[in-house]
Amino acid sequence: MSYLKKKTAILLVNLGSPDSPKPKDVYRYLTEFLNDPRVIDINWLGRKILVNGIIVPFRHRKSARVYEKLWTENGSPLIHYGKRTCELLQKKFDANEKTDLKVFLAMRYQNPSLESAITAIRKWNADKVIVLPLFPQYASATTGSVIDKCLRMMRDLWVFPEVTFVSQFWDHPAYLNAFANRGKTFQLDQFDHVLFSYHGLPERQVDKVYDDRKCTNHSCESEINDENKFCYKATCYGTSREIASRLGLREDQYTVCFQSRLGKGWIEPFSDDVIIRLAKEGKKNLLVYSPAFVADCLETIIEIGEEYQELFEEHGGKKIQLVPSLNDGDDWIEALHQILLPRI
């Protein structure tokens, strides 16, 4: 009896970026992003009015100016590093595995689109698809949204390949080691404090993980247990403890905080409030990690590297040193290889 060689497609998915920093492209990106019911989880009519009537029309030009500062000769850093990661991971598998395997890249919002990637995978006629959302810590607004859309699109296929989703990988040693490696390039004794700053979420979204609808009841800041293992807040704290341990940091030498809040009722402590407090306490030099982002983007380069730097100086601080993200580093490619290999 003979068997056909199995074909495996790996689909890497990140959040996305406007096609350009032009206002019209930013408008289109924000409209798609913020209309996702997993991102703004209120009733559909309220979301339409809020997003299409208020947020996008009044904020897209300001956001376009910020994206203009972010843009490089390679375009959006998030897209650039996504493509590089895809290429390097393909080379890694080609050099080490005998499997007929192909790596695809998509963004949840805008381009390269999930629709185009799944169409390409279908045309390649893959036997198996492994979807890896590039968000180390699970959140419904990120990983959940990717999985949801993939399932909705695959529902229309006549033939279903075998599909596997990687829901999170925050605790994978190779991922943690790669981020720790970035910190080890700095002399830690030259910094007064270390921050682990994660993208914020509304408290109601982390509360929904639990049957009792209360994240505060489940030891999320101190341990990972069977109840909170998919809680974004709990895994952010867990990630920080693991990286801090690899750097030899004591608990009093670092703080976990959350950035990019859009209003009240978001996970605390807020990164900007922590930075102001540390500056007022006389701290002059901060080292800031952002382990929720595997590639540098607006939230790291601009929000931490520029906006938080200005905020720190305004209140008496001197230097915020952003730890670069994993981007296209060899150790990150190896980490992805290790995360995916057991699933092939």
Buried (B, 14 or more C-beta within 10 A) or exposed (E): EEEEEEBBBBBBBBBBBBBBBEBEBBBBBBBBBBBBBBBBBBEEEEBEEBBBEEBBEEBBEEBBEBBEEBBEEEBBBBBBBBBBBBBBBBEBBEEEBEBBBBBBBBBBBBBBBBEBBBEBBBEEEBEBBBBBBBBBBBBBBBBBBBBBBBEEBBEEEEEEBEBBBBBBBBBBEBBBBBBBBBBEEBEEEEBBBBBBBBBBBBBEBBBEBBEEEEBEEBBBBEEBEEBBBBBBBBBBBBBBBBBBEBBEBEEEBBBBBBBBBEEEEBBBEBBBBBBBEBBEEEBBBBBBBBBBBBBBBBBBBBBBBBBBBEBBEEBBBEBBBBBBBBBBBEBBBBBBBBBBEEEB
